[in-house]
Amino acid sequence: MNAPSKTKTQTFNLLSIGHRGVGKTVFLVGSYAEQKSNSGSRKSSTWFDCQDTQVQHNLNTLLEYIAQTGQYPPATMKITNFNFTAKTQNLFGEKDLCQFRWWDIPGEICNNDNPNFQKMVMESHGCCVFIDTYTLFNNAAYSQTLQGIVKQVETIASLARQSGLTYIFAIVLTKCDLLAENPQKLLKIEENIRPLMARLDANQIQYRRFYSTIPIVTNGKMSVLQAKGASAPLLWLATELSKIHRKGKPQSLASGFNRLLDNTAQPLPTSRFRGADGKTKNQQLWGMAALVSLLAIAVALLIGLGVGLFESSTEQVQSSPNEKIQQYQEILDQSPNDPDALLQLSRLYSELTQFDKALPLMEKLVDQQPEKADFLFELAGLYALNGNKQKEERVYDKILKLDPKSILALTSKATLRIEQGDKEAAKALFSRAEAAAPTDALKQEIRKMADKAQSKPNP
């Protein structure tokens, strides 16, 4: 009998599309928490885990932030990679299904012609698209902004299709728990997203939608994420991509586009895919008119995705980022210390990746409200993005004066101390963080991170 051949585990890059505050980071943390809590009693034949100690630390730190504050973590300020391994169980035991890389990216990078986002789009194999159901239900104007999402999904799908690639989307409807179990509200959501789904179906885009409910539940003094089914979109993407690329190396949009320019790409044959209703449908080829329009789309992707998620059109009433900046600047001209204008203008500049302009506004806001830990963490993030590690560390000191047991501030400061070659100070900070950790699992993760940091040679 021949020994089974060993094949290299495939790796997939998963793109995320969604504006700031839609819940991308909460989705990731909730998915991780759910998989972690289920590790002792597997009820599914497919799951994922993480062996990267740094990634484990980052996720556990976010969970600890939730446990201590009872609040969702602050919005992502920089691109962060999270690597996971999807596993499956069959008659022959446990095996690796694939590896996947999740890019947790600030919403503003999704929203503009950002070179980093363009690169991630072209290197991706699948995508999670996030829609805020709470805002959709409470703000009628929000449904208009979904047109931007539709156009971007159509653009990516069109390029993939004409490059001979199969690209899939998980549509994640976030914050459903905020709407409670009210059939009337669910009907309203269904009504608002129906045009989006109709256009995806009309373009025969392969997708599946998921309802995401990740509430925070307080038990005594501790708060935890009650994530149920949160990881389903990631497991679905990993499973479907593994099926698609089972017989060959995964092809990204960039490789497919190069083949298209070389005239070697073969259009996808008529195939079958699973739509939102879970039923299989035929996927037909677009005609020559679609191919002609694709050339313009491809050029737009190379010089910058032509359609941002929430850019205004002539039919929309929403202000453009520049118009919003002007509005808040006018408020500050009249009232220089207006806290809401300072906060919103700082975040707008961050959304445009103009962190040098966002920084002084957040500094001024923190001077006014030095007791707000959330603002302090945002300020620390801006210092990090501007490369000022000394001031970043000073902010962590201020946070620790407010809360000496802040695990996020302790471990962040310890990391900076390691970078400066001060291992003794870092060791003390890690020890404080470990002592403050409420669970043995988190204490162990902090200990692992400290041991790894101590083993590094001095810079």
VOPAGU-2260 file (C-alpha; in pm, 1 decimal, decimal comma):
REM VOPAGU-2260
SITE   aa  ch    i         X         Y         Z
SITE  MET   A    0       0,0       0,0       0,0
SITE  ASN   A    1     133,3     339,2     -96,7
SITE  ALA   A    2     174,9     595,8     180,6
SITE  PRO   A    3     -60,4     890,8     149,5
SITE  SER   A    4      97,0    1191,7     -15,8
SITE  LYS   A    5     164,8    1492,3     198,4
SITE  THR   A    6      31,5    1818,1      62,6
SITE  LYS   A    7     116,2    2163,0     187,3
SITE  THR   A    8    -162,1    2330,2     381,4
SITE  GLN   A    9    -321,1    2605,8     174,6
SITE  THR   A   10    -326,9    2963,1     301,0
SITE  PHE   A   11    -607,5    3206,8     220,1
SITE  ASN   A   12    -618,5    3583,8     264,8
SITE  LEU   A   13    -956,4    3711,4     383,4
SITE  LEU   A   14   -1049,0    4070,9     311,6
SITE  SER   A   15   -1291,8    4267,5     530,2
SITE  ILE   A   16   -1508,0    4553,8     405,8
SITE  GLY   A   17   -1691,9    4780,2     646,1
SITE  HIS   A   18   -1689,2    5131,8     786,5
SITE  ARG   A   19   -1548,0    5236,4    1124,3
SITE  GLY   A   20   -1765,6    5108,3    1406,3
SITE  VAL   A   21   -1950,6    4845,0    1202,7
SITE  GLY   A   22   -1811,8    4570,5    1429,7
SITE  LYS   A   23   -1526,0    4403,2    1240,4
SITE  THR   A   24   -1296,4    4374,7    1543,3
SITE  VAL   A   25   -1581,4    4263,2    1771,1
SITE  PHE   A   26   -1670,7    3998,8    1512,1
SITE  LEU   A   27   -1314,3    3863,6    1513,5
SITE  VAL   A   28   -1281,6    3866,4    1892,6
SITE  GLY   A   29   -1625,4    3707,1    1931,5
SITE  SER   A   30   -1537,4    3434,2    1682,3
SITE  TYR   A   31   -1213,7    3362,1    1867,5
SITE  ALA   A   32   -1391,4    3357,9    2206,2
SITE  GLU   A   33   -1652,1    3116,4    2076,0
SITE  GLN   A   34   -1394,0    2876,1    1935,1
SITE  LYS   A   35   -1192,4    2900,4    2256,4
SITE  SER   A   36   -1493,6    2820,0    2476,2
SITE  ASN   A   37   -1584,9    2522,3    2255,5
SITE  SER   A   38   -1234,8    2372,9    2257,3
SITE  GLY   A   39   -1318,6    2127,1    2534,7
SITE  SER   A   40   -1632,1    1984,4    2371,6
SITE  ARG   A   41   -1633,5    1996,5    1993,4
SITE  LYS   A   42   -1984,8    1989,2    1849,5
SITE  SER   A   43   -1878,0    2072,3    1494,7
SITE  SER   A   44   -1658,2    1877,7    1255,1
SITE  THR   A   45   -1484,0    2200,1    1153,3
SITE  TRP   A   46   -1325,6    2461,8    1378,1
SITE  PHE   A   47   -1026,8    2693,5    1391,3
SITE  ASP   A   48    -757,7    2774,4    1641,9
SITE  CYS   A   49    -452,3    2994,1    1674,8
SITE  GLN   A   50     -94,9    2880,6    1753,1
SITE  ASP   A   51      65,9    3223,2    1716,8
SITE  THR   A   52     138,5    3340,9    2071,2
SITE  GLN   A   53     142,8    3707,5    1971,7
SITE  VAL   A   54    -198,6    3677,9    1804,1
SITE  GLN   A   55    -331,9    3490,5    2106,9
SITE  HIS   A   56    -203,7    3767,5    2331,0
SITE  ASN   A   57    -363,2    4040,1    2118,6
SITE  LEU   A   58    -700,6    3866,9    2118,4
SITE  ASN   A   59    -690,3    3775,6    2486,8
SITE  THR   A   60    -597,1    4133,6    2570,3
SITE  LEU   A   61    -907,1    4254,4    2388,1
SITE  LEU   A   62   -1116,8    4000,9    2576,2
SITE  GLU   A   63    -963,4    4123,7    2900,7
SITE  TYR   A   64   -1047,4    4482,3    2805,7
SITE  ILE   A   65   -1410,2    4375,2    2767,5
SITE  ALA   A   66   -1399,0    4185,0    3097,9
SITE  GLN   A   67   -1266,7    4486,0    3287,7
SITE  THR   A   68   -1465,3    4766,6    3125,3
SITE  GLY   A   69   -1785,5    4595,1    3015,1
SITE  GLN   A   70   -1742,1    4777,3    2682,5
SITE  TYR   A   71   -1649,6    4676,5    2330,5
SITE  PRO   A   72   -1285,0    4742,4    2238,4
SITE  PRO   A   73   -1185,3    5072,8    2072,7
SITE  ALA   A   74   -1190,1    5097,5    1693,8
SITE  THR   A   75    -889,0    4954,4    1510,4
SITE  MET   A   76    -621,7    5218,5    1452,8
SITE  LYS   A   77    -379,5    5020,8    1237,2
SITE  ILE   A   78    -371,2    4717,4    1007,3
SITE  THR   A   79    -322,8    4398,4    1209,2
SITE  ASN   A   80    -280,7    4045,5    1074,5
SITE  PHE   A   81    -435,9    3749,4    1254,9
SITE  ASN   A   82    -332,2    3401,2    1144,0
SITE  PHE   A   83    -547,8    3095,7    1213,8
SITE  THR   A   84    -561,8    2728,0    1123,5
SITE  ALA   A   85    -893,1    2572,6    1023,7
SITE  LYS   A   86    -919,6    2209,0    1129,5
SITE  THR   A   87   -1156,0    1925,6    1051,1
SITE  GLN   A   88   -1242,0    1588,7    1203,2
SITE  ASN   A   89   -1310,3    1277,8     997,7
SITE  LEU   A   90   -1293,3     901,4    1041,1
SITE  PHE   A   91    -913,7     911,3    1029,1
SITE  GLY   A   92    -879,8    1175,2    1299,7
SITE  GLU   A   93    -806,5    1546,5    1315,9
SITE  LYS   A   94    -630,1    1725,7    1031,4
SITE  ASP   A   95    -556,8    2078,0     912,3
SITE  LEU   A   96    -808,6    2196,2     655,1
SITE  CYS   A   97    -630,4    2519,7     565,5
SITE  GLN   A   98    -473,4    2829,8     711,0
SITE  PHE   A   99    -629,3    3171,7     674,4
SITE  ARG   A  100    -508,3    3522,6     737,8
SITE  TRP   A  101    -758,5    3779,9     860,8
SITE  TRP   A  102    -671,8    4144,1     800,3
SITE  ASP   A  103    -826,0    4358,0    1074,2
SITE  ILE   A  104    -813,1    4701,7     916,4
SITE  PRO   A  105    -942,2    5045,7    1014,2
SITE  GLY   A  106   -1273,7    5129,8     850,0
SITE  GLU   A  107   -1128,3    5443,5     694,6
SITE  ILE   A  108    -881,9    5235,6     491,6
SITE  CYS   A  109   -1176,4    5047,0     338,5
SITE  ASN   A  110   -1338,4    5376,9     260,7
SITE  ASN   A  111   -1076,6    5547,0      44,6
SITE  ASP   A  112    -829,1    5494,6    -238,3
SITE  ASN   A  113    -574,0    5367,7       9,2
SITE  PRO   A  114    -272,4    5185,3    -144,0
SITE  ASN   A  115    -261,8    4936,0     143,6
SITE  PHE   A  116    -626,1    4844,1      90,4
SITE  GLN   A  117    -574,8    4813,0    -286,7
SITE  LYS   A  118    -290,3    4569,0    -222,7
SITE  MET   A  119    -500,8    4363,5      17,9
SITE  VAL   A  120    -788,7    4345,8    -231,0
SITE  MET   A  121    -560,0    4213,5    -503,2
SITE  GLU   A  122    -399,6    3954,6    -273,4
SITE  SER   A  123    -729,4    3827,6    -127,3
SITE  HIS   A  124    -918,4    3504,9    -198,1
SITE  GLY   A  125   -1246,8    3581,0     -20,7
SITE  CYS   A  126   -1417,1    3858,1     170,4
SITE  CYS   A  127   -1639,1    3938,6     468,9
SITE  VAL   A  128   -1873,7    4230,9     399,9
SITE  PHE   A  129   -2014,2    4395,2     713,2
SITE  ILE   A  130   -2348,7    4576,6     736,1
SITE  ASP   A  131   -2461,4    4755,1    1054,0
SITE  THR   A  132   -2821,5    4639,7    1107,7
SITE  TYR   A  133   -2875,2    4866,7    1408,0
SITE  THR   A  134   -2792,7    5178,4    1205,6
SITE  LEU   A  135   -2981,9    5036,6     908,6
SITE  PHE   A  136   -3295,2    5007,6    1122,1
SITE  ASN   A  137   -3264,1    5344,5    1296,3
SITE  ASN   A  138   -3130,4    5563,8    1016,0
SITE  ALA   A  139   -3318,7    5563,4     685,6
SITE  ALA   A  140   -3031,2    5741,9     508,0
SITE  TYR   A  141   -2796,1    5451,4     585,6
SITE  SER   A  142   -2963,6    5228,2     326,6
SITE  GLN   A  143   -2841,8    5467,6      56,9
SITE  THR   A  144   -2481,5    5415,2     159,6
SITE  LEU   A  145   -2520,2    5043,3      93,8
SITE  GLN   A  146   -2501,6    5126,5    -275,0
SITE  GLY   A  147   -2130,5    5188,4    -228,0
SITE  ILE   A  148   -2088,6    4843,8     -77,6
SITE  VAL   A  149   -2277,0    4685,0    -366,0
SITE  LYS   A  150   -2059,5    4858,3    -624,6
SITE  GLN   A  151   -1739,7    4749,9    -453,7
SITE  VAL   A  152   -1854,2    4389,0    -425,0
SITE  GLU   A  153   -1962,4    4391,8    -789,5
SITE  THR   A  154   -1624,0    4531,0    -893,0
SITE  ILE   A  155   -1425,8    4262,9    -712,4
SITE  ALA   A  156   -1657,7    3984,6    -827,6
SITE  SER   A  157   -1646,2    4101,1   -1190,3
SITE  LEU   A  158   -1268,1    4107,7   -1196,1
SITE  ALA   A  159   -1250,2    3761,9   -1039,3
SITE  ARG   A  160   -1504,7    3614,4   -1279,7
SITE  GLN   A  161   -1338,0    3744,9   -1594,7
SITE  SER   A  162    -997,4    3633,0   -1461,0
SITE  GLY   A  163   -1128,3    3278,4   -1435,8
SITE  LEU   A  164   -1132,5    3279,8   -1054,7
SITE  THR   A  165   -1403,6    3190,5    -806,3
SITE  TYR   A  166   -1428,7    3453,9    -532,7
SITE  ILE   A  167   -1678,0    3426,7    -247,1
SITE  PHE   A  168   -1834,9    3671,7      -3,3
SITE  ALA   A  169   -1973,1    3628,9     347,8
SITE  ILE   A  170   -2230,2    3903,5     412,9
SITE  VAL   A  171   -2226,1    3963,5     790,3
SITE  LEU   A  172   -2518,4    4157,8     939,3
SITE  THR   A  173   -2377,0    4293,4    1265,1
SITE  LYS   A  174   -2533,5    4415,4    1593,8
SITE  CYS   A  175   -2848,8    4208,7    1550,8
SITE  ASP   A  176   -2856,1    4158,7    1929,3
SITE  LEU   A  177   -2925,0    4531,5    1973,2
SITE  LEU   A  178   -3255,5    4490,9    1792,9
SITE  ALA   A  179   -3373,7    4210,1    2022,8
SITE  GLU   A  180   -3602,5    3935,9    1894,9
SITE  ASN   A  181   -3864,9    4150,5    1729,7
SITE  PRO   A  182   -4016,5    4017,6    1404,9
SITE  GLN   A  183   -4113,3    4368,8    1298,9
SITE  LYS   A  184   -3752,2    4483,5    1317,3
SITE  LEU   A  185   -3633,0    4178,0    1127,1
SITE  LEU   A  186   -3885,1    4253,3     853,5
SITE  LYS   A  187   -3752,5    4609,1     831,6
SITE  ILE   A  188   -3394,9    4485,5     799,1
SITE  GLU   A  189   -3499,1    4238,0     532,2
SITE  GLU   A  190   -3675,6    4515,2     341,6
SITE  ASN   A  191   -3367,9    4739,6     353,0
SITE  ILE   A  192   -3115,5    4478,8     246,9
SITE  ARG   A  193   -3336,2    4328,4     -23,7
SITE  PRO   A  194   -3202,3    4559,1    -301,2
SITE  LEU   A  195   -2846,2    4464,6    -205,2
SITE  MET   A  196   -2919,8    4092,4    -218,6
SITE  ALA   A  197   -3114,2    4131,4    -542,6
SITE  ARG   A  198   -2813,8    4291,7    -712,6
SITE  LEU   A  199   -2579,4    4022,4    -583,7
SITE  ASP   A  200   -2816,4    3755,9    -715,6
SITE  ALA   A  201   -2858,7    3936,6   -1048,8
SITE  ASN   A  202   -2480,6    3941,6   -1095,3
SITE  GLN   A  203   -2463,9    3575,5    -985,7
SITE  ILE   A  204   -2212,6    3654,9    -713,3
SITE  GLN   A  205   -2132,9    3366,3    -482,2
SITE  TYR   A  206   -2221,3    3461,7    -126,5
SITE  ARG   A  207   -2393,9    3360,5     193,0
SITE  ARG   A  208   -2529,5    3593,1     460,1
SITE  PHE   A  209   -2503,7    3560,2     835,7
SITE  TYR   A  210   -2675,5    3729,9    1129,7
SITE  SER   A  211   -2420,4    3827,5    1393,7
SITE  THR   A  212   -2519,5    3854,5    1761,0
SITE  ILE   A  213   -2229,6    3915,6    2001,1
SITE  PRO   A  214   -2368,9    4084,6    2313,6
SITE  ILE   A  215   -2167,9    4162,2    2627,4
SITE  VAL   A  216   -2306,2    3983,5    2933,4
SITE  THR   A  217   -2205,1    4087,1    3285,1
SITE  ASN   A  218   -2172,6    3817,0    3548,0
SITE  GLY   A  219   -2090,9    3975,9    3880,7
SITE  LYS   A  220   -1790,2    4198,7    3826,0
SITE  MET   A  221   -1682,3    4027,4    3505,8
SITE  SER   A  222   -1810,3    4092,0    3153,9
SITE  VAL   A  223   -1781,8    3843,2    2867,3
SITE  LEU   A  224   -1881,5    3822,0    2503,7
SITE  GLN   A  225   -2174,3    3585,8    2457,5
SITE  ALA   A  226   -2087,4    3475,5    2107,4
SITE  LYS   A  227   -2308,4    3206,7    1955,9
SITE  GLY   A  228   -2252,1    3116,9    1591,8
SITE  ALA   A  229   -2017,5    3414,2    1556,0
SITE  SER   A  230   -1745,6    3209,3    1387,1
SITE  ALA   A  231   -1977,8    3059,7    1123,6
SITE  PRO   A  232   -1878,4    3308,4     845,8
SITE  LEU   A  233   -1505,8    3237,5     887,7
SITE  LEU   A  234   -1558,3    2860,6     897,1
SITE  TRP   A  235   -1779,3    2880,1     587,8
SITE  LEU   A  236   -1520,1    3083,6     396,6
SITE  ALA   A  237   -1238,7    2848,6     498,7
SITE  THR   A  238   -1438,3    2538,6     401,7
SITE  GLU   A  239   -1562,7    2672,8      67,2
SITE  LEU   A  240   -1222,5    2811,6     -34,8
SITE  SER   A  241   -1062,1    2476,2      50,5
SITE  LYS   A  242   -1311,1    2303,3    -178,8
SITE  ILE   A  243   -1252,9    2552,5    -459,7
SITE  HIS   A  244    -873,3    2529,0    -447,2
SITE  ARG   A  245    -845,0    2163,9    -347,4
SITE  LYS   A  246    -665,1    2064,1    -665,8
SITE  GLY   A  247    -440,6    2364,6    -712,7
SITE  LYS   A  248    -257,5    2655,1    -554,3
SITE  PRO   A  249    -493,0    2933,6    -443,6
SITE  GLN   A  250    -498,4    3215,5    -696,8
SITE  SER   A  251    -539,2    3572,9    -576,4
SITE  LEU   A  252    -703,3    3853,7    -772,4
SITE  ALA   A  253    -358,9    3989,3    -858,6
SITE  SER   A  254    -245,6    3662,8   -1020,7
SITE  GLY   A  255    -576,3    3633,6   -1203,3
SITE  PHE   A  256    -550,9    3988,2   -1331,8
SITE  ASN   A  257    -197,4    3927,4   -1463,1
SITE  ARG   A  258    -330,0    3627,5   -1654,6
SITE  LEU   A  259    -610,6    3844,7   -1790,8
SITE  LEU   A  260    -361,2    4098,8   -1925,3
SITE  ASP   A  261    -160,1    3814,5   -2079,9
SITE  ASN   A  262    -479,5    3689,4   -2249,8
SITE  THR   A  263    -429,4    3349,9   -2084,5
SITE  ALA   A  264    -722,5    3365,2   -1842,5
SITE  GLN   A  265   -1006,8    3128,2   -1921,0
SITE  PRO   A  266   -1352,8    3253,7   -1823,3
SITE  LEU   A  267   -1527,2    3041,7   -1564,6
SITE  PRO   A  268   -1739,6    2767,7   -1718,3
SITE  THR   A  269   -2098,2    2733,9   -1616,5
SITE  SER   A  270   -2075,9    2621,7   -1254,4
SITE  ARG   A  271   -2290,6    2588,9    -951,2
SITE  PHE   A  272   -2279,9    2792,0    -635,0
SITE  ARG   A  273   -2476,7    2836,8    -318,5
SITE  GLY   A  274   -2666,4    3160,9    -280,9
SITE  ALA   A  275   -2820,2    3338,3      16,9
SITE  ASP   A  276   -3110,9    3097,2      37,1
SITE  GLY   A  277   -2876,7    2796,9      57,9
SITE  LYS   A  278   -2994,1    2656,1    -277,6
SITE  THR   A  279   -2766,9    2590,1    -572,3
SITE  LYS   A  280   -2800,8    2805,0    -884,2
SITE  ASN   A  281   -2636,1    2818,0   -1224,3
SITE  GLN   A  282   -2359,1    3071,7   -1271,1
SITE  GLN   A  283   -2361,7    3199,9   -1629,8
SITE  LEU   A  284   -2085,0    3387,2   -1810,3
SITE  TRP   A  285   -2115,2    3755,8   -1881,3
SITE  GLY   A  286   -2117,1    3864,0   -2244,8
SITE  MET   A  287   -1868,0    4072,7   -2439,4
SITE  ALA   A  288   -2013,2    4395,7   -2301,8
SITE  ALA   A  289   -1921,2    4285,1   -1951,6
SITE  LEU   A  290   -1565,3    4209,9   -2063,5
SITE  VAL   A  291   -1529,7    4558,3   -2211,4
SITE  SER   A  292   -1658,2    4717,2   -1892,7
SITE  LEU   A  293   -1421,0    4497,0   -1693,0
SITE  LEU   A  294   -1117,1    4665,6   -1849,7
SITE  ALA   A  295   -1224,9    4995,1   -1700,1
SITE  ILE   A  296   -1290,7    4823,7   -1368,5
SITE  ALA   A  297    -947,1    4659,4   -1369,8
SITE  VAL   A  298    -772,6    4989,8   -1437,7
SITE  ALA   A  299    -966,1    5143,8   -1150,0
SITE  LEU   A  300    -847,1    4865,5    -920,6
SITE  LEU   A  301    -485,0    4919,2   -1013,9
SITE  ILE   A  302    -482,4    5297,2    -967,4
SITE  GLY   A  303    -714,5    5283,4    -665,3
SITE  LEU   A  304   -1056,2    5130,4    -608,6
SITE  GLY   A  305   -1278,8    5378,1    -778,9
SITE  VAL   A  306   -1570,5    5341,0    -543,2
SITE  GLY   A  307   -1530,8    5387,0    -167,2
SITE  LEU   A  308   -1775,7    5220,7      67,5
SITE  PHE   A  309   -1947,6    5537,6     178,7
SITE  GLU   A  310   -1857,0    5798,8     -77,1
SITE  SER   A  311   -2143,5    6025,7    -166,9
SITE  SER   A  312   -2302,8    6022,3    -508,3
SITE  THR   A  313   -2519,4    6287,7    -671,0
SITE  GLU   A  314   -2821,2    6089,9    -555,0
SITE  GLN   A  315   -2711,6    6074,5    -191,9
SITE  VAL   A  316   -2763,5    6336,3      72,5
SITE  GLN   A  317   -2470,1    6226,2     286,3
SITE  SER   A  318   -2183,2    6475,4     308,1
SITE  SER   A  319   -1842,3    6390,3     169,7
SITE  PRO   A  320   -1547,8    6362,7     413,6
SITE  ASN   A  321   -1415,0    6701,7     303,3
SITE  GLU   A  322   -1754,8    6862,1     357,9
SITE  LYS   A  323   -1774,7    6707,9     704,2
SITE  ILE   A  324   -1425,8    6834,1     784,1
SITE  GLN   A  325   -1528,5    7182,8     681,1
SITE  GLN   A  326   -1842,2    7162,0     896,7
SITE  TYR   A  327   -1653,3    7058,5    1209,5
SITE  GLN   A  328   -1378,6    7311,0    1138,9
SITE  GLU   A  329   -1639,8    7586,9    1125,8
SITE  ILE   A  330   -1768,8    7471,5    1465,2
SITE  LEU   A  331   -1416,4    7484,9    1608,1
SITE  ASP   A  332   -1362,2    7830,5    1459,1
SITE  GLN   A  333   -1657,6    7949,6    1664,9
SITE  SER   A  334   -1591,0    7726,8    1968,8
SITE  PRO   A  335   -1228,6    7597,7    1970,3
SITE  ASN   A  336   -1285,8    7366,3    2267,3
SITE  ASP   A  337   -1604,1    7195,8    2148,0
SITE  PRO   A  338   -1540,4    6832,3    2257,2
SITE  ASP   A  339   -1766,0    6663,4    2002,1
SITE  ALA   A  340   -1617,8    6861,1    1712,0
SITE  LEU   A  341   -1264,4    6781,3    1831,2
SITE  LEU   A  342   -1343,0    6411,1    1854,6
SITE  GLN   A  343   -1528,3    6383,7    1524,3
SITE  LEU   A  344   -1274,6    6589,1    1330,7
SITE  SER   A  345    -986,7    6384,6    1473,6
SITE  ARG   A  346   -1157,6    6063,2    1368,8
SITE  LEU   A  347   -1236,4    6200,2    1024,4
SITE  TYR   A  348    -869,0    6279,6     969,3
SITE  SER   A  349    -785,9    5928,5    1089,8
SITE  GLU   A  350   -1035,0    5788,5     838,1
SITE  LEU   A  351    -842,0    5974,6     568,1
SITE  THR   A  352    -516,4    5834,0     716,4
SITE  GLN   A  353    -404,4    6190,9     789,8
SITE  PHE   A  354    -286,6    6094,8    1136,1
SITE  ASP   A  355     -62,1    6400,3    1172,4
SITE  LYS   A  356    -373,6    6619,9    1155,7
SITE  ALA   A  357    -577,9    6392,0    1381,5
SITE  LEU   A  358    -314,8    6391,3    1656,9
SITE  PRO   A  359    -326,6    6755,2    1782,6
SITE  LEU   A  360    -707,3    6742,3    1796,6
SITE  MET   A  361    -703,2    6429,0    2010,6
SITE  GLU   A  362    -429,5    6582,2    2228,0
SITE  LYS   A  363    -652,0    6882,4    2292,1
SITE  LEU   A  364    -949,3    6661,4    2371,9
SITE  VAL   A  365    -744,6    6455,2    2617,8
SITE  ASP   A  366    -624,5    6775,2    2786,0
SITE  GLN   A  367    -989,7    6864,5    2841,4
SITE  GLN   A  368   -1096,6    6516,3    2956,2
SITE  PRO   A  369    -784,5    6347,2    3098,6
SITE  GLU   A  370    -991,0    6089,3    3285,9
SITE  LYS   A  371   -1137,1    5928,2    2970,0
SITE  ALA   A  372    -943,8    5604,0    2916,3
SITE  ASP   A  373   -1097,4    5549,9    2570,8
SITE  PHE   A  374    -960,9    5883,8    2448,3
SITE  LEU   A  375    -622,8    5806,4    2602,3
SITE  PHE   A  376    -602,7    5474,8    2417,9
SITE  GLU   A  377    -692,4    5652,9    2092,0
SITE  LEU   A  378    -419,4    5907,9    2160,9
SITE  ALA   A  379    -166,2    5631,6    2225,6
SITE  GLY   A  380    -264,9    5472,3    1894,8
SITE  LEU   A  381    -212,5    5800,6    1710,3
SITE  TYR   A  382     129,8    5845,2    1868,8
SITE  ALA   A  383     215,6    5491,0    1755,3
SITE  LEU   A  384      99,3    5566,0    1400,5
SITE  ASN   A  385     307,7    5885,4    1400,4
SITE  GLY   A  386     612,3    5695,0    1526,1
SITE  ASN   A  387     640,5    5874,3    1861,1
SITE  LYS   A  388     699,3    5584,9    2100,1
SITE  GLN   A  389     812,1    5807,7    2386,9
SITE  LYS   A  390     482,7    5997,3    2397,2
SITE  GLU   A  391     291,1    5674,1    2340,2
SITE  GLU   A  392     448,7    5530,8    2654,1
SITE  ARG   A  393     366,8    5844,3    2853,4
SITE  VAL   A  394       1,2    5795,8    2765,9
SITE  TYR   A  395      13,0    5440,7    2901,0
SITE  ASP   A  396     155,1    5586,2    3222,7
SITE  LYS   A  397    -145,0    5819,1    3245,9
SITE  ILE   A  398    -383,5    5527,1    3190,5
SITE  LEU   A  399    -207,9    5328,8    3462,8
SITE  LYS   A  400    -253,1    5617,5    3705,2
SITE  LEU   A  401    -626,2    5594,8    3637,7
SITE  ASP   A  402    -628,8    5215,2    3645,0
SITE  PRO   A  403    -308,7    5050,0    3778,3
SITE  LYS   A  404    -446,2    4708,0    3674,7
SITE  SER   A  405    -514,4    4790,5    3309,1
SITE  ILE   A  406    -374,3    4482,6    3137,4
SITE  LEU   A  407    -382,4    4648,9    2796,5
SITE  ALA   A  408    -173,3    4944,8    2917,8
SITE  LEU   A  409      65,7    4724,2    3118,7
SITE  THR   A  410     144,0    4486,0    2832,3
SITE  SER   A  411     165,2    4768,5    2577,2
SITE  LYS   A  412     412,4    4957,2    2794,9
SITE  ALA   A  413     608,0    4635,4    2856,2
SITE  THR   A  414     638,3    4582,5    2480,6
SITE  LEU   A  415     776,5    4933,5    2438,6
SITE  ARG   A  416    1023,5    4871,2    2722,7
SITE  ILE   A  417    1145,2    4557,2    2544,0
SITE  GLU   A  418    1203,5    4760,3    2227,5
SITE  GLN   A  419    1417,9    4999,4    2432,2
SITE  GLY   A  420    1622,5    4711,8    2576,2
SITE  ASP   A  421    1484,9    4757,9    2928,4
SITE  LYS   A  422    1399,8    4396,3    3003,7
SITE  GLU   A  423    1386,8    4442,2    3381,4
SITE  ALA   A  424    1114,8    4706,7    3358,4
SITE  ALA   A  425     929,4    4495,4    3102,3
SITE  LYS   A  426     948,8    4191,8    3331,7
SITE  ALA   A  427     797,9    4391,2    3619,0
SITE  LEU   A  428     516,1    4520,3    3395,6
SITE  PHE   A  429     437,5    4171,5    3266,5
SITE  SER   A  430     429,2    4047,0    3626,9
SITE  ARG   A  431     180,4    4318,2    3719,5
SITE  ALA   A  432     -33,6    4228,8    3418,3
SITE  GLU   A  433     -24,6    3859,6    3509,2
SITE  ALA   A  434    -123,9    3938,4    3867,7
SITE  ALA   A  435    -415,8    4150,6    3742,7
SITE  ALA   A  436    -541,5    3883,5    3502,0
SITE  PRO   A  437    -865,9    3730,3    3637,9
SITE  THR   A  438    -830,2    3387,1    3475,6
SITE  ASP   A  439    -556,3    3123,9    3472,0
SITE  ALA   A  440    -573,3    3104,8    3091,8
SITE  LEU   A  441    -500,9    3475,3    3055,2
SITE  LYS   A  442    -223,9    3457,3    3316,1
SITE  GLN   A  443     -63,5    3181,3    3111,1
SITE  GLU   A  444     -84,7    3382,6    2789,4
SITE  ILE   A  445      80,0    3682,9    2954,3
SITE  ARG   A  446     351,7    3456,3    3095,9
SITE  LYS   A  447     419,8    3312,4    2750,3
SITE  MET   A  448     447,2    3657,4    2600,3
SITE  ALA   A  449     683,1    3769,9    2877,6
SITE  ASP   A  450     906,4    3462,3    2833,2
SITE  LYS   A  451     920,1    3517,3    2459,4
SITE  ALA   A  452    1002,9    3885,6    2502,1
SITE  GLN   A  453    1274,9    3812,5    2758,6
SITE  SER   A  454    1439,6    3562,5    2523,3
SITE  LYS   A  455    1492,2    3820,6    2249,9
SITE  PRO   A  456    1842,3    3973,4    2221,3
SITE  ASN   A  457    1879,2    4335,8    2321,6
SITE  PRO   A  458    1822,9    4580,9    2031,4
